[in-house]
């Protein structure tokens, strides 16, 4: 297609594009500007990219025509051109230059009219960096563009997280940063950004756009899962779930993927329909094991989905459900025993528990089971005490198996 | 610096030199003698000549080095960096300057004729002397010096590198090359000190850059410089006499270079006699000359010493010379180097020289310099040097010879029948020229002073004696030797003072004190009486004869016996190291700058291989010292030695701190040489195990992180074992869930089948569910060193368990049961009676220490009252806790380590 393009036509198209960009800036049309500078969403061949291919001297054209914006326009055109040629690493590098120039301009604009464009830049630079890193990785080079994008976005964040009208755009950049940090596995870098968002006294968190808030809560909730702060994690993920666009099933699923383990750990079990609807059936066996007190099933479920759970980071959370499974098991024994001999319903012999575990093919000796009973009491999963001499677990008459009720073990 | 008048004369110089040398040399020496005695100030143009010569020498060095350098190092950009360093260095000490010059040399455009430079310098001298003469002198030195060079070469026997450059130069043999000879001459003449130093620096330099090529030679290289210095001094002072002879023989040169020495006066006497002697010398081929050289020069300490010496002794005069040498050196370097590089940041060598000179030592020195040098020039001839060298050998070892006085006569005899002229020289010698104390700039000044304590007391100590002392000290390879040497020197000097021979003795021809291990040759006492030619012929053979070896050994033992850590020697060695480091660092920085200049090469594209060093140290034992500068190949052990070192540590009976220190140094040596193979893994594994056993988690972590990387690179090792350690460490000691997750995720299927890894995973499960019973069961049957890592968690686990039990058990639990499940009993639960009592007592003690309430029940069994205990349990402060949180930093601990 490019071959058919005449020089004049190419020249005209490039000139047209440039003037649209400049016009958008001069007329403070953020939306128009945003659409003009989104590079990565463009298909391989657009009228503009064809023109760029046909008119290799475009940098000079841009420089000559709009010298005051040459720092922005020239690398932007280069980036578009490189991207259309699938040279993502080059596209990223050029785009970062253009983004720096844009950030410079943005700092000087007093009103946040270009916030949408700024957000587009933040998004584009991340997407381009990811593409570039994939390209670099396949060619055996060091994929460091995403990291570079992270440090650039920190600059953007610095320009936005200030007093004034621009602050409203800071959360979006924060979320882009989260995405980068989670992908890179450098989530500890999130802390400084979070601090700056959460400690701001002059800006209410609720004033941020909802979509940003949801994303933010999702990521901070995940961070709390890592830190095993289940209560806070529950709170944040629930917030995200409640405010998430109900149409966006994939986002809901993402949130639930972490919210379900968190809820499990505080004793809230999901309905199976929920798991089915959001295709989260990897948790089904876990939930079942909790219901049944089937330790073996829990271990099997963990084993089966180990890689998945390890990758998402919920493995340790699910592992901790073991004590709850024990509790359920003892409770079941207690219920059976109450039916059999109500007089001794509150005294559970250790042997019985050991035997029950044997049926589950769990090999534990008496001392270990005794230890588990002690732990259950210690962690407040069972009310009562253990008499060592007689090897009997003595349950409280009132509410021997307290519900977690939203409190973690 | 100088007027350009020389330029015109340059062309004609060569011829002149030849002609003049014949006639002039003889007469000239004498006059200078007188003048020299009178005053340094008398310096004339000739002085400059000497400078040139010196300069030339360095150049030569540069030349030979250059080829090597070029090969190894691509760029010649070094100049810039070097020049900067140059200035700094000059202030520091001469040595530095010399080093810096090297780079210059590389940069120098070829176009420059050495001759021109010479002229340039000479212009000063011309005032007094004829330009022709000066030039002649330059050339002449070349001829005369040749022997010297040969000496160096001989020294080079030891050193591969020195040989190489020698060969490259090839000039030495030929007396009057013209420009080329020039260089040579200079080199030889300078002696040793400057020339050699340069050489050394080069070697170091190159080694750092190229690693492979030169590193191996670096050791020898060091030795070379020593020799040179040695030579140099003799030339300096002694040599004027030989010049005459040389003149005759060579016919080329007027020979002035040596003149500087004259002040001391000794040289005069020596130098004059020899016309006859010279011829034989001449006849001797380089090789023949070499052996003698080796003997004296065997050990050569570094340049620094000489520099210092000069500073002290001659004050400005010497210092100036040095500085000049450097500069000249640069200039020459340019000419020579041109070959290599076209670069030319410093297109004009002259300019550079000029600038350099001022920068260099103090400006005053320059002027002084000139004047002083002058005298020497007249007298000194290259040939003399050769003779002097021979002399050196001749004289008896001070130690061996009871009386110094004895020695002197001998030396005279040896000097091929020193002529009458010599005698006057002796007399004149008595005039000490120095007290340069004030001028000393060099960092080594202090130690030098201390070394020459005696000298300071007796101001009249001759320059040559100081040099002799320095020479001896410089040869010493380590502190022990140095201290021993210092003592001996003091003794010698004291004796000499007592005998009244201190001023009359020809210290320059005094043989150096023998040192062990330097192997090449040493003048043996028996040689004294031999004919010179004979001596030369036999010298090499002697050096290697079993007899001689034995003797040497004996002598070396003597040195070792008298160990004493005198501060001076310490500081000197420290300085030496510092210098060496500086050089390597400079080399690296210059390399870096070069790579930057070469274009937009990013850091990751840098050829780190070229910067990696190859160690030459053969010591198996080496303590760890954190590097604060570029590593010195002579301080780094090569791989085979490191292997031995590892074996040594593994079998060592010493404590952990010693082993840790040793292993850290091994790791360091591996790192600086970028060795990453099975040995590296083994070292880290060994260290990690030791650290675990000692409970040294920080050290263990360092090893673990390295191992992780090494395993990831596919180097085989105990991967599973250390995967287990890693898991345990992360889960027990780092409450970082994400690290644990990634550790778990990185485990392969095979790894999960490994017993150790399985064990670690079981521990993880036990800890997660709080199953202390399982934990202590696993603790007892831990494979490998898993128990060591668990050890560090036991206290916490026990306390957690007690808290748990105190809350869940009612009313009491027997202590014995607790002792059993909490791992106090060494045996399995089945056989807890085996040595139960010990464990029981320990458990009881532990429980009491943690606030448990114990009671004895009706059956006499000790029980824990759980309800009471639940309120009183506490975690006691660790007994060895220190306020700053790191017990290993405690004073007691430190004292325990060091004792």
Boltz contact constraints between the chains, C-beta under 6 A:
constraints:
  - contact:
      token1: [A, 226]
      token2: [B, 737]
      max_distance: 6.0
  - contact:
      token1: [A, 226]
      token2: [B, 738]
      max_distance: 6.0
  - contact:
      token1: [A, 310]
      token2: [B, 741]
      max_distance: 6.0
  - contact:
      token1: [A, 310]
      token2: [B, 744]
      max_distance: 6.0
  - contact:
      token1: [A, 310]
      token2: [B, 745]
      max_distance: 6.0
  - contact:
      token1: [A, 313]
      token2: [B, 741]
      max_distance: 6.0
  - contact:
      token1: [A, 316]
      token2: [B, 737]
      max_distance: 6.0
  - contact:
      token1: [A, 319]
      token2: [B, 768]
      max_distance: 6.0
  - contact:
      token1: [A, 322]
      token2: [B, 769]
      max_distance: 6.0
  - contact:
      token1: [A, 367]
      token2: [B, 773]
      max_distance: 6.0
  - contact:
      token1: [A, 367]
      token2: [B, 821]
      max_distance: 6.0
  - contact:
      token1: [A, 368]
      token2: [B, 773]
      max_distance: 6.0
  - contact:
      token1: [A, 368]
      token2: [B, 774]
      max_distance: 6.0
  - contact:
      token1: [A, 371]
      token2: [B, 771]
      max_distance: 6.0
  - contact:
      token1: [A, 371]
      token2: [B, 772]
      max_distance: 6.0
  - contact:
      token1: [A, 371]
      token2: [B, 773]
      max_distance: 6.0
  - contact:
      token1: [A, 374]
      token2: [B, 804]
      max_distance: 6.0
  - contact:
      token1: [A, 374]
      token2: [B, 805]
      max_distance: 6.0
  - contact:
      token1: [A, 374]
      token2: [B, 808]
      max_distance: 6.0
  - contact:
      token1: [A, 375]
      token2: [B, 770]
      max_distance: 6.0
  - contact:
      token1: [A, 375]
      token2: [B, 804]
      max_distance: 6.0
  - contact:
      token1: [A, 377]
      token2: [B, 808]
      max_distance: 6.0
  - contact:
      token1: [A, 378]
      token2: [B, 804]
      max_distance: 6.0
  - contact:
      token1: [A, 378]
      token2: [B, 807]
      max_distance: 6.0
  - contact:
      token1: [A, 378]
      token2: [B, 808]
      max_distance: 6.0
  - contact:
      token1: [A, 385]
      token2: [B, 810]
      max_distance: 6.0
  - contact:
      token1: [A, 386]
      token2: [B, 808]
      max_distance: 6.0
  - contact:
      token1: [A, 386]
      token2: [B, 809]
      max_distance: 6.0
  - contact:
      token1: [A, 388]
      token2: [B, 809]
      max_distance: 6.0
  - contact:
      token1: [A, 388]
      token2: [B, 813]
      max_distance: 6.0
